[in-house]
Amino acid sequence: MEVYKDLNGDSNVEAYETGNNFISVKFKGSRKTYTYSYQKAGKYHVEQMKVLAIKGDGLNGYINSNVKFLYD
């Protein structure tokens, strides 16, 4: 997994990993990794999350607003 940059220092996201049709996210203080796939969260949301993960800003807020419980 890659360490999430967290440019503003205000995110609960610790690390992420991307694949062709998914993104996995690890949150601070949790041992569990949450995987969001095209099948559950949808292609649009997964691709948006990948962009935010690479950017290092906005991923936690996006997850909470759009796909919070749509993990595999």
Secondary structure, 3 states (H helix, E strand, C coil): CEECCCCCCCCCEEEEEEECCEEEEEECCCCCEEEEEHHHHCHHHHHHHHHHHHHCCCHHHHHHHHHCCCCC
